[in-house]
Amino acid sequence: IDFAAFAATARRPAVRRAAEAIREAFDGRFLLFGADRLDYTKGVPQRLDALQTALDRYPELRGKVCLIQVLVPSREEVPQYRTMKEDIERMVGEINGRWSQPGWAPVHFVYRNLPHEELVAYYAASDMALVTPLRDGMNLVAKEYAACNVSETGILCLSEFAGAAMELHRYALMVNPFDVNGVADAIESGVRMDL
């Protein structure tokens, strides 16, 4: 990626204001962020299971964490992809239906392609990126998140099956995305992690 361009965009005053507005909209909660193309390799259902498991196992996270899950439309004409999208939407509804409280829902779901500056603002606003594909050639989201983390306070939770893991494993919370309990534990560790 063009690291310098992403970092420069994250430092722009308009993007910084947008990131602050996102944090304010979520009332300063611990923000988890996922950005994925609609594809079975990205592990979005497993990520949602991990969030549900974290909320089950760690009651102190309820009302404290929010997952912003961006899903970029892909292959909408293929029936299996439409079904996958519907399954993800059902899971989001079930999680929010089970755990929501007045003023808090655990999952904020966005199904669209974000303009570049808006995506960078989400990266900059997030406390932890969940980059948990089941299998991926590289996964540039991990690198884009790192580049936009100009405050140097963000946490990268990274699948060991992403190609980026070869370069970033020393600087990330490494997880096996099939291990829902392990990803849940990584979420809880991120919330507790000191600066």
Rosetta constraint file for C-alpha pairs under 8 A:
AtomPair CA 1 CA 140 HARMONIC 7.22 0.50
AtomPair CA 1 CA 143 HARMONIC 7.20 0.50
AtomPair CA 1 CA 144 HARMONIC 7.16 0.50
AtomPair CA 2 CA 6 HARMONIC 6.49 0.50
AtomPair CA 3 CA 7 HARMONIC 6.16 0.50
AtomPair CA 3 CA 144 HARMONIC 7.35 0.50
AtomPair CA 3 CA 147 HARMONIC 5.49 0.50
AtomPair CA 4 CA 8 HARMONIC 5.94 0.50
AtomPair CA 4 CA 147 HARMONIC 7.51 0.50
AtomPair CA 5 CA 9 HARMONIC 6.10 0.50
AtomPair CA 6 CA 10 HARMONIC 6.21 0.50
AtomPair CA 6 CA 120 HARMONIC 7.41 0.50
AtomPair CA 6 CA 144 HARMONIC 6.80 0.50
AtomPair CA 6 CA 147 HARMONIC 5.82 0.50
AtomPair CA 6 CA 148 HARMONIC 5.77 0.50
AtomPair CA 7 CA 11 HARMONIC 6.36 0.50
AtomPair CA 7 CA 147 HARMONIC 5.25 0.50
AtomPair CA 7 CA 148 HARMONIC 4.93 0.50
AtomPair CA 7 CA 149 HARMONIC 7.49 0.50
AtomPair CA 7 CA 150 HARMONIC 6.43 0.50
AtomPair CA 8 CA 12 HARMONIC 6.47 0.50
AtomPair CA 9 CA 15 HARMONIC 6.96 0.50
AtomPair CA 9 CA 117 HARMONIC 7.11 0.50
AtomPair CA 9 CA 120 HARMONIC 7.14 0.50
AtomPair CA 9 CA 148 HARMONIC 7.77 0.50
AtomPair CA 10 CA 15 HARMONIC 5.97 0.50
AtomPair CA 10 CA 16 HARMONIC 6.56 0.50
AtomPair CA 10 CA 120 HARMONIC 6.01 0.50
AtomPair CA 10 CA 121 HARMONIC 6.72 0.50
AtomPair CA 10 CA 124 HARMONIC 6.50 0.50
AtomPair CA 10 CA 148 HARMONIC 5.35 0.50
AtomPair CA 10 CA 149 HARMONIC 7.75 0.50
AtomPair CA 10 CA 150 HARMONIC 6.99 0.50
AtomPair CA 11 CA 15 HARMONIC 6.90 0.50
AtomPair CA 11 CA 16 HARMONIC 6.31 0.50
AtomPair CA 11 CA 150 HARMONIC 7.28 0.50
AtomPair CA 12 CA 16 HARMONIC 6.13 0.50
AtomPair CA 13 CA 17 HARMONIC 6.09 0.50
AtomPair CA 14 CA 18 HARMONIC 6.19 0.50
AtomPair CA 15 CA 19 HARMONIC 6.13 0.50
AtomPair CA 15 CA 117 HARMONIC 6.50 0.50
AtomPair CA 15 CA 118 HARMONIC 7.47 0.50
AtomPair CA 15 CA 120 HARMONIC 7.30 0.50
AtomPair CA 15 CA 121 HARMONIC 5.44 0.50
AtomPair CA 16 CA 20 HARMONIC 6.19 0.50
AtomPair CA 16 CA 121 HARMONIC 6.75 0.50
AtomPair CA 16 CA 124 HARMONIC 7.67 0.50
AtomPair CA 17 CA 21 HARMONIC 6.13 0.50
AtomPair CA 18 CA 22 HARMONIC 6.27 0.50
AtomPair CA 18 CA 118 HARMONIC 7.59 0.50
AtomPair CA 18 CA 121 HARMONIC 5.83 0.50
AtomPair CA 19 CA 23 HARMONIC 6.36 0.50
AtomPair CA 19 CA 121 HARMONIC 4.61 0.50
AtomPair CA 19 CA 122 HARMONIC 6.19 0.50
AtomPair CA 19 CA 124 HARMONIC 6.01 0.50
AtomPair CA 19 CA 125 HARMONIC 4.72 0.50
AtomPair CA 20 CA 24 HARMONIC 6.13 0.50
AtomPair CA 20 CA 125 HARMONIC 6.68 0.50
AtomPair CA 21 CA 25 HARMONIC 6.02 0.50
AtomPair CA 22 CA 26 HARMONIC 6.41 0.50
AtomPair CA 22 CA 121 HARMONIC 7.94 0.50
AtomPair CA 22 CA 122 HARMONIC 7.28 0.50
AtomPair CA 22 CA 125 HARMONIC 6.52 0.50
AtomPair CA 23 CA 27 HARMONIC 6.25 0.50
AtomPair CA 23 CA 28 HARMONIC 5.31 0.50
AtomPair CA 23 CA 29 HARMONIC 7.36 0.50
AtomPair CA 23 CA 31 HARMONIC 7.99 0.50
AtomPair CA 23 CA 125 HARMONIC 6.07 0.50
AtomPair CA 23 CA 126 HARMONIC 7.99 0.50
AtomPair CA 24 CA 28 HARMONIC 5.79 0.50
AtomPair CA 26 CA 31 HARMONIC 7.98 0.50
AtomPair CA 26 CA 66 HARMONIC 7.75 0.50
AtomPair CA 29 CA 63 HARMONIC 7.97 0.50
AtomPair CA 29 CA 64 HARMONIC 5.34 0.50
AtomPair CA 29 CA 65 HARMONIC 5.60 0.50
AtomPair CA 29 CA 66 HARMONIC 6.81 0.50
AtomPair CA 30 CA 64 HARMONIC 6.13 0.50
AtomPair CA 30 CA 65 HARMONIC 4.68 0.50
AtomPair CA 30 CA 66 HARMONIC 6.37 0.50
AtomPair CA 30 CA 126 HARMONIC 7.57 0.50
AtomPair CA 30 CA 127 HARMONIC 5.99 0.50
AtomPair CA 30 CA 128 HARMONIC 7.98 0.50
AtomPair CA 30 CA 191 HARMONIC 6.89 0.50
AtomPair CA 31 CA 65 HARMONIC 5.92 0.50
AtomPair CA 31 CA 66 HARMONIC 5.18 0.50
AtomPair CA 31 CA 67 HARMONIC 6.04 0.50
AtomPair CA 31 CA 68 HARMONIC 7.12 0.50
AtomPair CA 31 CA 125 HARMONIC 7.53 0.50
AtomPair CA 31 CA 126 HARMONIC 4.91 0.50
AtomPair CA 31 CA 127 HARMONIC 5.13 0.50
AtomPair CA 31 CA 128 HARMONIC 6.41 0.50
AtomPair CA 32 CA 65 HARMONIC 7.15 0.50
AtomPair CA 32 CA 66 HARMONIC 5.95 0.50
AtomPair CA 32 CA 67 HARMONIC 4.51 0.50
AtomPair CA 32 CA 68 HARMONIC 6.10 0.50
AtomPair CA 32 CA 126 HARMONIC 5.97 0.50
AtomPair CA 32 CA 127 HARMONIC 6.11 0.50
AtomPair CA 32 CA 128 HARMONIC 4.85 0.50
AtomPair CA 32 CA 129 HARMONIC 5.69 0.50
AtomPair CA 32 CA 130 HARMONIC 6.67 0.50
AtomPair CA 33 CA 67 HARMONIC 5.67 0.50
AtomPair CA 33 CA 68 HARMONIC 4.88 0.50
AtomPair CA 33 CA 69 HARMONIC 5.95 0.50
AtomPair CA 33 CA 70 HARMONIC 7.88 0.50
AtomPair CA 33 CA 122 HARMONIC 7.61 0.50
AtomPair CA 33 CA 123 HARMONIC 7.38 0.50
AtomPair CA 33 CA 126 HARMONIC 6.07 0.50
AtomPair CA 33 CA 127 HARMONIC 7.87 0.50
AtomPair CA 33 CA 128 HARMONIC 6.23 0.50
AtomPair CA 33 CA 129 HARMONIC 4.69 0.50
AtomPair CA 33 CA 130 HARMONIC 5.86 0.50
AtomPair CA 34 CA 67 HARMONIC 7.44 0.50
AtomPair CA 34 CA 68 HARMONIC 6.30 0.50
AtomPair CA 34 CA 69 HARMONIC 4.76 0.50
AtomPair CA 34 CA 70 HARMONIC 6.00 0.50
AtomPair CA 34 CA 129 HARMONIC 5.97 0.50
AtomPair CA 34 CA 130 HARMONIC 5.27 0.50
AtomPair CA 34 CA 131 HARMONIC 6.43 0.50
AtomPair CA 35 CA 69 HARMONIC 6.03 0.50
AtomPair CA 35 CA 70 HARMONIC 4.61 0.50
AtomPair CA 35 CA 71 HARMONIC 5.98 0.50
AtomPair CA 35 CA 72 HARMONIC 7.57 0.50
AtomPair CA 35 CA 131 HARMONIC 7.87 0.50
AtomPair CA 35 CA 141 HARMONIC 7.14 0.50
AtomPair CA 36 CA 42 HARMONIC 6.55 0.50
AtomPair CA 36 CA 44 HARMONIC 7.86 0.50
AtomPair CA 36 CA 70 HARMONIC 6.32 0.50
AtomPair CA 36 CA 71 HARMONIC 5.13 0.50
AtomPair CA 36 CA 72 HARMONIC 6.08 0.50
AtomPair CA 37 CA 42 HARMONIC 7.37 0.50
AtomPair CA 37 CA 71 HARMONIC 5.56 0.50
AtomPair CA 37 CA 72 HARMONIC 4.52 0.50
AtomPair CA 37 CA 73 HARMONIC 6.35 0.50
AtomPair CA 37 CA 74 HARMONIC 6.34 0.50
AtomPair CA 38 CA 42 HARMONIC 7.52 0.50
AtomPair CA 38 CA 71 HARMONIC 5.85 0.50
AtomPair CA 38 CA 72 HARMONIC 5.77 0.50
AtomPair CA 38 CA 73 HARMONIC 5.65 0.50
AtomPair CA 38 CA 74 HARMONIC 5.31 0.50
AtomPair CA 38 CA 75 HARMONIC 7.88 0.50
AtomPair CA 38 CA 81 HARMONIC 7.21 0.50
AtomPair CA 38 CA 84 HARMONIC 7.97 0.50
AtomPair CA 38 CA 85 HARMONIC 7.21 0.50
AtomPair CA 39 CA 74 HARMONIC 7.27 0.50
AtomPair CA 39 CA 81 HARMONIC 7.14 0.50
AtomPair CA 40 CA 44 HARMONIC 7.85 0.50
AtomPair CA 40 CA 84 HARMONIC 7.64 0.50
AtomPair CA 41 CA 133 HARMONIC 5.86 0.50
AtomPair CA 41 CA 134 HARMONIC 5.23 0.50
AtomPair CA 41 CA 135 HARMONIC 5.58 0.50
AtomPair CA 41 CA 136 HARMONIC 6.95 0.50
AtomPair CA 42 CA 132 HARMONIC 6.75 0.50
AtomPair CA 42 CA 133 HARMONIC 4.02 0.50
AtomPair CA 42 CA 134 HARMONIC 5.81 0.50
AtomPair CA 42 CA 135 HARMONIC 7.08 0.50
AtomPair CA 42 CA 136 HARMONIC 7.55 0.50
AtomPair CA 43 CA 47 HARMONIC 6.18 0.50
AtomPair CA 43 CA 132 HARMONIC 6.16 0.50
AtomPair CA 43 CA 133 HARMONIC 4.80 0.50
AtomPair CA 43 CA 134 HARMONIC 5.29 0.50
AtomPair CA 43 CA 177 HARMONIC 6.99 0.50
AtomPair CA 44 CA 48 HARMONIC 6.23 0.50
AtomPair CA 44 CA 88 HARMONIC 7.45 0.50
AtomPair CA 44 CA 132 HARMONIC 7.79 0.50
AtomPair CA 44 CA 133 HARMONIC 7.65 0.50
AtomPair CA 45 CA 49 HARMONIC 6.21 0.50
AtomPair CA 45 CA 88 HARMONIC 6.19 0.50
AtomPair CA 45 CA 91 HARMONIC 7.56 0.50
AtomPair CA 46 CA 50 HARMONIC 6.13 0.50
AtomPair CA 46 CA 177 HARMONIC 6.74 0.50
AtomPair CA 46 CA 178 HARMONIC 6.83 0.50
AtomPair CA 46 CA 180 HARMONIC 6.60 0.50
AtomPair CA 47 CA 51 HARMONIC 6.33 0.50
AtomPair CA 47 CA 130 HARMONIC 7.85 0.50
AtomPair CA 47 CA 132 HARMONIC 7.03 0.50
AtomPair CA 47 CA 177 HARMONIC 7.32 0.50
AtomPair CA 47 CA 180 HARMONIC 7.46 0.50
AtomPair CA 47 CA 183 HARMONIC 7.65 0.50
AtomPair CA 48 CA 52 HARMONIC 6.23 0.50
AtomPair CA 48 CA 91 HARMONIC 7.21 0.50
AtomPair CA 48 CA 92 HARMONIC 7.42 0.50
AtomPair CA 49 CA 53 HARMONIC 6.07 0.50
AtomPair CA 49 CA 180 HARMONIC 6.51 0.50
AtomPair CA 50 CA 54 HARMONIC 6.07 0.50
AtomPair CA 50 CA 180 HARMONIC 4.74 0.50
AtomPair CA 50 CA 181 HARMONIC 6.44 0.50
AtomPair CA 50 CA 183 HARMONIC 5.73 0.50
AtomPair CA 50 CA 184 HARMONIC 4.87 0.50
AtomPair CA 51 CA 55 HARMONIC 6.23 0.50
AtomPair CA 51 CA 184 HARMONIC 6.06 0.50
AtomPair CA 51 CA 187 HARMONIC 7.78 0.50
AtomPair CA 52 CA 56 HARMONIC 6.21 0.50
AtomPair CA 52 CA 95 HARMONIC 6.57 0.50
AtomPair CA 53 CA 57 HARMONIC 6.01 0.50
AtomPair CA 53 CA 180 HARMONIC 7.25 0.50
AtomPair CA 53 CA 181 HARMONIC 6.71 0.50
AtomPair CA 53 CA 184 HARMONIC 5.97 0.50
AtomPair CA 54 CA 58 HARMONIC 5.61 0.50
AtomPair CA 54 CA 61 HARMONIC 7.56 0.50
AtomPair CA 54 CA 181 HARMONIC 7.66 0.50
AtomPair CA 54 CA 184 HARMONIC 4.53 0.50
AtomPair CA 54 CA 185 HARMONIC 6.84 0.50
AtomPair CA 54 CA 187 HARMONIC 7.11 0.50
AtomPair CA 54 CA 188 HARMONIC 6.91 0.50
AtomPair CA 55 CA 59 HARMONIC 5.80 0.50
AtomPair CA 55 CA 61 HARMONIC 6.05 0.50
AtomPair CA 55 CA 62 HARMONIC 6.01 0.50
AtomPair CA 58 CA 62 HARMONIC 7.75 0.50
AtomPair CA 58 CA 188 HARMONIC 7.36 0.50
AtomPair CA 60 CA 64 HARMONIC 7.39 0.50
AtomPair CA 61 CA 65 HARMONIC 5.88 0.50
AtomPair CA 61 CA 188 HARMONIC 7.56 0.50
AtomPair CA 62 CA 99 HARMONIC 7.44 0.50
AtomPair CA 62 CA 106 HARMONIC 7.80 0.50
AtomPair CA 63 CA 100 HARMONIC 7.93 0.50
AtomPair CA 63 CA 101 HARMONIC 7.26 0.50
AtomPair CA 63 CA 104 HARMONIC 5.98 0.50
AtomPair CA 63 CA 105 HARMONIC 7.62 0.50
AtomPair CA 63 CA 106 HARMONIC 7.36 0.50
AtomPair CA 65 CA 106 HARMONIC 6.53 0.50
AtomPair CA 66 CA 105 HARMONIC 7.05 0.50
AtomPair CA 66 CA 106 HARMONIC 4.61 0.50
AtomPair CA 66 CA 107 HARMONIC 5.69 0.50
AtomPair CA 66 CA 108 HARMONIC 7.19 0.50
AtomPair CA 67 CA 106 HARMONIC 6.08 0.50
AtomPair CA 67 CA 107 HARMONIC 4.79 0.50
AtomPair CA 67 CA 108 HARMONIC 6.10 0.50
AtomPair CA 68 CA 107 HARMONIC 6.00 0.50
AtomPair CA 68 CA 108 HARMONIC 4.73 0.50
AtomPair CA 68 CA 109 HARMONIC 6.06 0.50
AtomPair CA 68 CA 110 HARMONIC 7.59 0.50
AtomPair CA 69 CA 107 HARMONIC 7.12 0.50
AtomPair CA 69 CA 108 HARMONIC 6.18 0.50
AtomPair CA 69 CA 109 HARMONIC 5.00 0.50
AtomPair CA 69 CA 110 HARMONIC 6.16 0.50
AtomPair CA 70 CA 109 HARMONIC 6.10 0.50
AtomPair CA 70 CA 110 HARMONIC 4.68 0.50
AtomPair CA 70 CA 111 HARMONIC 5.98 0.50
AtomPair CA 70 CA 112 HARMONIC 7.18 0.50
AtomPair CA 71 CA 109 HARMONIC 7.69 0.50
AtomPair CA 71 CA 110 HARMONIC 6.11 0.50
AtomPair CA 71 CA 111 HARMONIC 4.86 0.50
AtomPair CA 71 CA 112 HARMONIC 6.29 0.50
AtomPair CA 71 CA 113 HARMONIC 7.51 0.50
AtomPair CA 72 CA 111 HARMONIC 5.88 0.50
AtomPair CA 72 CA 112 HARMONIC 5.02 0.50
AtomPair CA 72 CA 113 HARMONIC 4.98 0.50
AtomPair CA 72 CA 114 HARMONIC 7.95 0.50
AtomPair CA 73 CA 111 HARMONIC 6.67 0.50
AtomPair CA 73 CA 112 HARMONIC 6.04 0.50
AtomPair CA 73 CA 113 HARMONIC 6.97 0.50
AtomPair CA 74 CA 81 HARMONIC 7.64 0.50
AtomPair CA 75 CA 81 HARMONIC 6.43 0.50
AtomPair CA 76 CA 81 HARMONIC 6.09 0.50
AtomPair CA 76 CA 82 HARMONIC 5.80 0.50
AtomPair CA 77 CA 81 HARMONIC 7.71 0.50
AtomPair CA 77 CA 82 HARMONIC 7.39 0.50
AtomPair CA 78 CA 82 HARMONIC 6.51 0.50
AtomPair CA 79 CA 83 HARMONIC 6.17 0.50
AtomPair CA 80 CA 84 HARMONIC 6.11 0.50
AtomPair CA 81 CA 85 HARMONIC 6.19 0.50
AtomPair CA 82 CA 86 HARMONIC 6.27 0.50
AtomPair CA 83 CA 87 HARMONIC 6.11 0.50
AtomPair CA 84 CA 88 HARMONIC 6.20 0.50
AtomPair CA 85 CA 89 HARMONIC 6.16 0.50
AtomPair CA 86 CA 90 HARMONIC 6.09 0.50
AtomPair CA 87 CA 91 HARMONIC 6.21 0.50
AtomPair CA 88 CA 92 HARMONIC 6.19 0.50
AtomPair CA 89 CA 93 HARMONIC 6.18 0.50
AtomPair CA 90 CA 94 HARMONIC 6.14 0.50
AtomPair CA 91 CA 95 HARMONIC 6.12 0.50
AtomPair CA 92 CA 96 HARMONIC 6.08 0.50
AtomPair CA 92 CA 107 HARMONIC 6.48 0.50
AtomPair CA 92 CA 109 HARMONIC 7.40 0.50
AtomPair CA 93 CA 97 HARMONIC 5.74 0.50
AtomPair CA 94 CA 98 HARMONIC 6.00 0.50
AtomPair CA 95 CA 99 HARMONIC 6.05 0.50
AtomPair CA 95 CA 100 HARMONIC 7.86 0.50
AtomPair CA 95 CA 106 HARMONIC 7.26 0.50
AtomPair CA 95 CA 107 HARMONIC 7.44 0.50
AtomPair CA 96 CA 100 HARMONIC 5.10 0.50
AtomPair CA 96 CA 105 HARMONIC 5.62 0.50
AtomPair CA 96 CA 106 HARMONIC 5.94 0.50
AtomPair CA 96 CA 107 HARMONIC 6.38 0.50
AtomPair CA 99 CA 105 HARMONIC 7.04 0.50
AtomPair CA 99 CA 106 HARMONIC 6.91 0.50
AtomPair CA 100 CA 104 HARMONIC 5.69 0.50
AtomPair CA 100 CA 105 HARMONIC 4.46 0.50
AtomPair CA 100 CA 106 HARMONIC 6.41 0.50
AtomPair CA 101 CA 105 HARMONIC 6.52 0.50
AtomPair CA 114 CA 118 HARMONIC 6.12 0.50
AtomPair CA 114 CA 119 HARMONIC 5.71 0.50
AtomPair CA 115 CA 119 HARMONIC 6.28 0.50
AtomPair CA 116 CA 120 HARMONIC 6.28 0.50
AtomPair CA 117 CA 121 HARMONIC 6.16 0.50
AtomPair CA 118 CA 122 HARMONIC 6.36 0.50
AtomPair CA 119 CA 123 HARMONIC 6.28 0.50
AtomPair CA 120 CA 124 HARMONIC 6.09 0.50
AtomPair CA 120 CA 145 HARMONIC 7.97 0.50
AtomPair CA 120 CA 148 HARMONIC 6.51 0.50
AtomPair CA 121 CA 125 HARMONIC 6.01 0.50
AtomPair CA 122 CA 126 HARMONIC 6.10 0.50
AtomPair CA 123 CA 129 HARMONIC 7.68 0.50
AtomPair CA 123 CA 144 HARMONIC 7.95 0.50
AtomPair CA 123 CA 145 HARMONIC 5.49 0.50
AtomPair CA 123 CA 148 HARMONIC 6.17 0.50
AtomPair CA 123 CA 149 HARMONIC 7.16 0.50
AtomPair CA 124 CA 145 HARMONIC 7.59 0.50
AtomPair CA 124 CA 148 HARMONIC 5.66 0.50
AtomPair CA 124 CA 149 HARMONIC 5.69 0.50
AtomPair CA 124 CA 150 HARMONIC 7.46 0.50
AtomPair CA 124 CA 151 HARMONIC 7.98 0.50
AtomPair CA 126 CA 154 HARMONIC 6.84 0.50
AtomPair CA 127 CA 153 HARMONIC 7.06 0.50
AtomPair CA 127 CA 154 HARMONIC 4.83 0.50
AtomPair CA 127 CA 155 HARMONIC 6.15 0.50
AtomPair CA 128 CA 154 HARMONIC 5.52 0.50
AtomPair CA 128 CA 155 HARMONIC 4.47 0.50
AtomPair CA 128 CA 156 HARMONIC 5.67 0.50
AtomPair CA 128 CA 157 HARMONIC 6.86 0.50
AtomPair CA 128 CA 190 HARMONIC 7.18 0.50
AtomPair CA 129 CA 142 HARMONIC 7.60 0.50
AtomPair CA 129 CA 145 HARMONIC 7.05 0.50
AtomPair CA 129 CA 154 HARMONIC 7.67 0.50
AtomPair CA 129 CA 155 HARMONIC 6.40 0.50
AtomPair CA 129 CA 156 HARMONIC 5.09 0.50
AtomPair CA 129 CA 157 HARMONIC 5.92 0.50
AtomPair CA 130 CA 156 HARMONIC 6.63 0.50
AtomPair CA 130 CA 157 HARMONIC 5.02 0.50
AtomPair CA 130 CA 158 HARMONIC 6.45 0.50
AtomPair CA 131 CA 139 HARMONIC 8.00 0.50
AtomPair CA 131 CA 141 HARMONIC 7.12 0.50
AtomPair CA 131 CA 142 HARMONIC 6.24 0.50
AtomPair CA 131 CA 156 HARMONIC 7.40 0.50
AtomPair CA 131 CA 157 HARMONIC 6.01 0.50
AtomPair CA 131 CA 158 HARMONIC 4.95 0.50
AtomPair CA 131 CA 159 HARMONIC 6.22 0.50
AtomPair CA 132 CA 157 HARMONIC 7.32 0.50
AtomPair CA 132 CA 158 HARMONIC 5.60 0.50
AtomPair CA 132 CA 159 HARMONIC 4.47 0.50
AtomPair CA 132 CA 162 HARMONIC 7.59 0.50
AtomPair CA 132 CA 175 HARMONIC 7.57 0.50
AtomPair CA 132 CA 176 HARMONIC 7.78 0.50
AtomPair CA 132 CA 177 HARMONIC 5.54 0.50
AtomPair CA 133 CA 159 HARMONIC 6.04 0.50
AtomPair CA 133 CA 161 HARMONIC 6.74 0.50
AtomPair CA 133 CA 162 HARMONIC 6.37 0.50
AtomPair CA 133 CA 177 HARMONIC 6.68 0.50
AtomPair CA 134 CA 159 HARMONIC 7.37 0.50
AtomPair CA 134 CA 161 HARMONIC 6.17 0.50
AtomPair CA 134 CA 162 HARMONIC 7.69 0.50
AtomPair CA 134 CA 177 HARMONIC 6.01 0.50
AtomPair CA 134 CA 178 HARMONIC 7.19 0.50
AtomPair CA 135 CA 161 HARMONIC 5.05 0.50
AtomPair CA 135 CA 162 HARMONIC 5.93 0.50
AtomPair CA 136 CA 161 HARMONIC 6.32 0.50
AtomPair CA 136 CA 162 HARMONIC 4.70 0.50
AtomPair CA 136 CA 163 HARMONIC 6.09 0.50
AtomPair CA 137 CA 162 HARMONIC 6.27 0.50
AtomPair CA 137 CA 163 HARMONIC 5.10 0.50
AtomPair CA 138 CA 162 HARMONIC 5.57 0.50
AtomPair CA 138 CA 163 HARMONIC 3.84 0.50
AtomPair CA 138 CA 164 HARMONIC 4.99 0.50
AtomPair CA 139 CA 143 HARMONIC 7.69 0.50
AtomPair CA 139 CA 162 HARMONIC 6.08 0.50
AtomPair CA 139 CA 163 HARMONIC 6.51 0.50
AtomPair CA 139 CA 164 HARMONIC 6.13 0.50
AtomPair CA 140 CA 144 HARMONIC 6.05 0.50
AtomPair CA 140 CA 164 HARMONIC 7.41 0.50
AtomPair CA 141 CA 145 HARMONIC 5.96 0.50
AtomPair CA 142 CA 146 HARMONIC 6.32 0.50
AtomPair CA 142 CA 156 HARMONIC 7.13 0.50
AtomPair CA 142 CA 158 HARMONIC 7.37 0.50
AtomPair CA 142 CA 164 HARMONIC 7.01 0.50
AtomPair CA 143 CA 147 HARMONIC 6.13 0.50
AtomPair CA 143 CA 164 HARMONIC 7.51 0.50
AtomPair CA 144 CA 148 HARMONIC 6.16 0.50
AtomPair CA 145 CA 149 HARMONIC 6.14 0.50
AtomPair CA 145 CA 156 HARMONIC 7.80 0.50
AtomPair CA 146 CA 154 HARMONIC 7.81 0.50
AtomPair CA 146 CA 156 HARMONIC 7.53 0.50
AtomPair CA 149 CA 153 HARMONIC 6.94 0.50
AtomPair CA 149 CA 154 HARMONIC 5.98 0.50
AtomPair CA 153 CA 195 HARMONIC 6.65 0.50
AtomPair CA 155 CA 172 HARMONIC 6.84 0.50
AtomPair CA 155 CA 173 HARMONIC 7.57 0.50
AtomPair CA 155 CA 190 HARMONIC 6.88 0.50
AtomPair CA 156 CA 171 HARMONIC 7.64 0.50
AtomPair CA 156 CA 172 HARMONIC 4.99 0.50
AtomPair CA 156 CA 173 HARMONIC 6.18 0.50
AtomPair CA 157 CA 172 HARMONIC 5.70 0.50
AtomPair CA 157 CA 173 HARMONIC 4.64 0.50
AtomPair CA 157 CA 174 HARMONIC 5.97 0.50
AtomPair CA 157 CA 175 HARMONIC 7.00 0.50
AtomPair CA 157 CA 186 HARMONIC 7.20 0.50
AtomPair CA 158 CA 162 HARMONIC 7.39 0.50
AtomPair CA 158 CA 165 HARMONIC 6.83 0.50
AtomPair CA 158 CA 169 HARMONIC 7.75 0.50
AtomPair CA 158 CA 172 HARMONIC 6.22 0.50
AtomPair CA 158 CA 173 HARMONIC 6.07 0.50
AtomPair CA 158 CA 174 HARMONIC 5.02 0.50
AtomPair CA 158 CA 175 HARMONIC 6.01 0.50
AtomPair CA 159 CA 165 HARMONIC 6.96 0.50
AtomPair CA 159 CA 174 HARMONIC 5.86 0.50
AtomPair CA 159 CA 175 HARMONIC 4.97 0.50
AtomPair CA 159 CA 176 HARMONIC 5.61 0.50
AtomPair CA 159 CA 177 HARMONIC 5.93 0.50
AtomPair CA 160 CA 165 HARMONIC 5.66 0.50
AtomPair CA 160 CA 169 HARMONIC 7.87 0.50
AtomPair CA 160 CA 174 HARMONIC 6.03 0.50
AtomPair CA 160 CA 175 HARMONIC 5.88 0.50
AtomPair CA 160 CA 176 HARMONIC 5.85 0.50
AtomPair CA 160 CA 177 HARMONIC 7.93 0.50
AtomPair CA 161 CA 165 HARMONIC 7.11 0.50
AtomPair CA 161 CA 176 HARMONIC 7.40 0.50
AtomPair CA 164 CA 168 HARMONIC 6.06 0.50
AtomPair CA 164 CA 169 HARMONIC 7.97 0.50
AtomPair CA 165 CA 169 HARMONIC 4.92 0.50
AtomPair CA 165 CA 174 HARMONIC 7.93 0.50
AtomPair CA 168 CA 172 HARMONIC 6.30 0.50
AtomPair CA 169 CA 173 HARMONIC 7.53 0.50
AtomPair CA 169 CA 174 HARMONIC 6.42 0.50
AtomPair CA 173 CA 186 HARMONIC 6.72 0.50
AtomPair CA 175 CA 179 HARMONIC 7.59 0.50
AtomPair CA 175 CA 182 HARMONIC 6.52 0.50
AtomPair CA 175 CA 183 HARMONIC 6.03 0.50
AtomPair CA 175 CA 186 HARMONIC 7.56 0.50
AtomPair CA 176 CA 182 HARMONIC 7.13 0.50
AtomPair CA 176 CA 183 HARMONIC 7.26 0.50
AtomPair CA 177 CA 182 HARMONIC 7.97 0.50
AtomPair CA 177 CA 183 HARMONIC 6.64 0.50
AtomPair CA 179 CA 183 HARMONIC 6.43 0.50
AtomPair CA 180 CA 184 HARMONIC 6.15 0.50
AtomPair CA 181 CA 185 HARMONIC 6.11 0.50
AtomPair CA 182 CA 186 HARMONIC 6.22 0.50
AtomPair CA 183 CA 187 HARMONIC 6.30 0.50
AtomPair CA 184 CA 188 HARMONIC 6.39 0.50
AtomPair CA 185 CA 189 HARMONIC 6.03 0.50
AtomPair CA 186 CA 190 HARMONIC 6.07 0.50
AtomPair CA 187 CA 191 HARMONIC 6.42 0.50
AtomPair CA 188 CA 192 HARMONIC 6.39 0.50
AtomPair CA 189 CA 193 HARMONIC 5.86 0.50
